[in-house]
Amino acid sequence: MTRGGAAFAHSNQSCPTIDPNESLFNFFDREFACRVPRSSPDYETKRKVLLQIAESWGAYVGNHVTSQSLKYFWLEECIDGENLFCSGTYAKILAVIAKPASEGASIKYNTIVNKIQSSNDDTYATLKVLAESGETLEFDEVVCTAPLGWLKQHLDAFNPPLPTRLSQAIGNIGYGCLEKVYIHFPKAFWRSDEPENDTQGFVLLLAPTYAPDSNPNRWNQEIVELSSFAPSDSHPTLLFYTYGDQSRFLTSEVAKLPSKEKQDAFLYDWFRPYYSRMPHYDDTSPDCQPVGCCATSWLQDDLAGNGSYSNFQVGLQEGDRDIEIMREGLPSRGLWLAGEHTAPFVALGTVTGAYWSGESVGNRIAQAYGKGTSA
């Protein structure tokens, strides 16, 4: 147990008094020293293994636990209830949610906005949205759903400038770098009809020593196998989660390669020391040779803000207030912000939170025109 629950409880209860410079790793280090005393046999090894397991929280917050704020770790706490894994995709959900807009709105694809002009006071004025193409669009209200990372890089896109405190809030909240690599095989060779030899779910490889050339930093490898879902969604694929320095290294190396074929070959080779540790692997078997690969590259995506989702870094002073200020937006100017970074506290950094934030802004705008529903 990595004491995540205890860390959440401590952060919730003691947030006002926790030093902003204290990290989640600092908490785990203290906790394990208490729970594995020096009198325990081989206590140093036990503490070391527990801390290595605790590092897996990095794939949850999108960055290293050494940089995760303990003070505001409570903002990472999960939505109440069972933590479900979407075994298919969001396609059907998105089709239903998007139906009113796709049927009733004019959607401009492949259009990059580089400037939003609004009034500088409470006087009503039409907002202008300027595109790179030179086109100018006018609106009564603008909802900006650009990712937090994009906002950080493009504060100058707003004219007049955003209020100082709002700009500070955007700058204060961290932006993670979780990436995913899917490697597909002809058959789920790690599975077995014998329950005692079967492998399902999650695999964690701690500080591997067997790939010193490609992984000298001994980054943990976190794997989710995707063959144990219901038949409609099951496929012989291994999903690798990466974050922090490992994400930065892999995405930058892949970006240097000129073709999808070369990119896939690089990833097959880089992850081979780990998928070859899966049960029943046989280097001579065709079933164990990867045949497909799909890797995210948010760090290389300028429109995504070169990252994945918001998080809360060491040094953060007023994280909860920063979120509230972004969530409020600038209704007096007709300018609203939405996205996972403005979600309710229990859903920050999630798809659910992104949806809720848009729903909330939509309702607030409707209320301003006498059509919304009260919370």
N, C-alpha and C positions, 0 to 999 in steps of 0.2 A: 504493500500500500504506500502511495507517494504522499499521503497526507494532504491531498488537494482539498478535501472537505474541511480539514482543520484550518488550512490557509484561507479558504473562503470565509469561514466563521471569524477568524481573527481579523481579516481585512474589513468585514462588515461591522464588527463590534468596536474595533479600535482605529478605524480610518483617521479620525481627527488627530490622533496622537502618534501615528506611525511616521517615522522619518521618511520623507519623499525619496531619499536616496537608497532606501532599503529595497532589495530585490526579492522576488519569489524564491530564488536560489538560496538567499541568506536565511529565509524562513526554514526551508527544508534542511539546510545544514544544521541549524540549531535543533530542530525537531529530532533529527536522526541521532544527533549526539546524545540527546536525552533518552531516546527510546532504545538505543543500542549503547549501553554504557561500556566504559573501558573494561569492566569486569566480565563482559560477555566474551566467550571464546571467539577469536578471530574477528574482533569488533571492527578493525580497520577495513577489512575486506567487505564485511556486511554493510558498513556505512557507504563505502565506495559504490557498491552495487545499487543500493537504494538511491543514491544521488544520480547514478546513470539512468535508472528507471524514471526518476523525477524529471530528467531532461525531456522526456516524451511530451511534457506539457508544452514544449515549443511548437509542436504540430497543432496544438489547440489555439494558442495565442498568435501563431504566425511569426514567432521570433524566439531567440534564446531566453531561457528562464533567468539568466543572469541580467537581462535587461528589462524583464517584466516587473512593473511596479507592484510591490506588495500592498502599498497604501490603497491602490485602486484595482487590486485583483478582484474585488467584489463585482466590478463592472463586467468581468468575464464570466460570471456565474450563469449557468444554463437556465433555459426556460423550464418551468416546473413540469413534471411529468416524465414520461418515458422518452429517452433520446433515440429517435427513430433514424434509420439510415434509408435514404431514398434509393432503392435498388434499381430503379429504371432511370428516367430523367424527369425534368420538370416540364416536358413538352405539353402534356395534356393539361396540366394546371395552368401553364402560361396561355394556352389557347383559350381557356375559359376566361381568365383574367383580362386578356388583351382584346377579347371579342368586341366590347363596346367601342374601344379606340380604333381597332382595325376596320370596323364597319362604318364608324361615324366621323372619324377624324382624317385630316390630311397628314400623312406621315412622310417626312422627307428623309430618305435614306442617303447614306454616303455624303452627308453634309456636315462639315466641321464648323462649329461656332467658335469664334475667337474674341467676341466682345458682347457684353450685355450692358446696355445703357438704361439707366433709370433716373428718377428725379432725386434731388439731393436733400429733400425735405418732405414734410407730410402732405404737400400739395399733390393732388392726383395728376399723373401724367402717364401717357402710353409708354410702355417699355419697348425698346428696340433691340432686336437680336441680330447681330451682324455675323455673316458667314464668311469663311475664307474665300468663297467664290465671288464675293462682292455683293451678294444678295442681302437685303435688309428686310426683316419681318417685324411687324408690330403686334403687341399683345397687351391686354389689360392686366394680366397676371403671368408671371413666369415661374415655373417650378424647375429648379436646377437640380438634376439628379446625378451630376458628374461625381465620380468617385472622390473620396477624400484626398487621395494622392494627387489627383488632377487639380483640385482646388488649391492644394499647397503650392503647386508649381505655377498656378495661373491666377494669382490674386489680382494681377494687372488686367485681367479680362473684364473686370467690373468697373464701370464708369458711371457715376463717381466711385472712388474707392470704397470698399466696405468699411464700416466703422472699426475703429482700432480694436475694440474688445472682441468683435467677431473674427477679425483677422488673426488675433492672438489665439482664439479658441481653435481655429483651423490648424494653426501652426503647432499648438501644444499637443494635440492627440497624435499618437504614433500611427504608423502605417506598416502593416506586416508584409511578409514575403513568403507565404505558404504556396508551394507549387506541388503539382501531382504528375506522376509518370505512370502510365498504364502500359504494361507489357503483356502481349497476348500470345498464347501458345495453342498448338493444335488440340491439345487435351490437357485437362487439369491433372497433371501427373502427380501432384501432391495429395490427391484424394485416394481413398481406399475403401473398399467394401467392408473391411474389418474395422470396427469402431476404434479399437485400440491403436490402429495404424493410420487413422484418418486425421487430416488437418483441415480445420475450418476456422474462418474468422480472421483474427488478428495475430500477427507475428512480430515480435520486437527483437532485433539483433543488437546487443549492447556493445558499444565501443569495439567494433571488430578489429582484430589485429591481422587478418589474413588478406588485406588489400593495401599494403603499405605504400605502394607506388601511386595508386589512384586515390586513396583515402588516408593520407598520412595523419590527418586530424582525428581519425577514428570516429567519424560521425555515426551516431546510431542510425539504424535502418528500420523504418516502420512500414510494415506491409499489411495490406488487407487483401485477402483472396476473395474473388468475386464469383466463385463457382458454386457456392452453397446457398444461393438465393433460390426462390421458386423457379421452376423451369422456364417461365416466360422471360425472366431477367438474368438467368444464370449464364455465365460465359467463362471460359478458361483463361482468366486474366488476373494478373497481380498488380495491385495498385500500391505504388510507393509514395509516401508523403515526405516532402522535404521542406526545409525552412532555413532562415538565417544564411550563414556563410555557404552551406551546401547548395541552397537554392541559387544564390548569387553565382557560385562557381558553375553549376550545371547549365543554367540559362545563358550565361555569357559564352561558354564553350560551344553550346549548340548553335548559338546565333552566328558563330564564326564559320559554320559549315555551309557549303553552297547548295546542298540538295537535301530533300527529305530522306533519301536513301542513306546518305552519309550521316545525317543526324540520328537516324534510327540505329545505324551500326555503332555509333559512338555510345548511345544509351544502352544498347544490348551489352556491349563490352564493359561499360562502367558498372552496370548492375549485376553482371554475371557472378561475381563472387558471393552475391547474396541470394539470388534465386537458385543458384546451384546448391545452396545449403538446405533448400526445401526437401522434405522427405521424398524418397523414391526418385530423386534426380539421377539421370544416367546420361552422361555426355554423348554417348553413342546413339541414343534413342531420338528419333525424329520428333516424338512427343514433347521432348524437353528443349527443342530449339525454337526460340521466339520467331513469330511470323508477322507481328504487327506491333506498332508502338504509337502512343499518343501522349504528348507532353504539353502541359500548360507552360506559358511563358509570360506571366503577368509582369515580371520585372523588366521585360523588354517591350512592354506595351505602353506607349505614351498615353493613349486614350484611357487606359486603366489607371493612370497615375503611377505606373511602374511599381506596382505592388498589388496586394490582394484585398485586405480589409483592415479596418481600424484596430488598434490595440493601445495599450497604456504602459508607457515606458518609465523607467526609473527617472526621478527628478520631477515628475508631474505634480503640480501643486493643487490644482482645482479641476480635476478631471470630470467630475460630475457636473460642475457648473459649465465647463467648456461644452459638454454635450448639450446641455439645456439651451445655451446661447445659440449653437448651430441649429438646434431643433426649432427655436423661435423664428429664425430667419429675419426678414425685413418686411413684414406685412404692410407697413406704412408706405413702402416703395412698390408694393406688388411683387416683391422678390422673395421666393420661398426656397428652402433647401430640403431635400429629401434624399434618402439612401440609408444604408446600414449604419452610418456614422451619426444619424439623427434619430435612431430607433429608440423605443423604450429601453430602459437600462437592462432588462432581462433578455433582450434580443439583439444587443449590439453585435456587429460583425457577422450577422446571419442573413440568409435569404428571407426568412420569416420577418426579421426586423426591417429589412429593406421594404418589403411589401407593406408592413404596418405603417412605416413612416410615410409612404406615399398616400395610403388610405387616410391617415390623419391630416396631412396637408390638404388633400382633396376635400375633406369634410370641413376644415377651417375656412377654405376659400368659399365653399358653398354656404357656410354660415354667414360669411361677410356679405353674401348676396341674398340672405334670408331664406336659404334653401337647405341648410345643413341640419344634422341631427346633434342633439346635445350629448356630451359624453356621459 
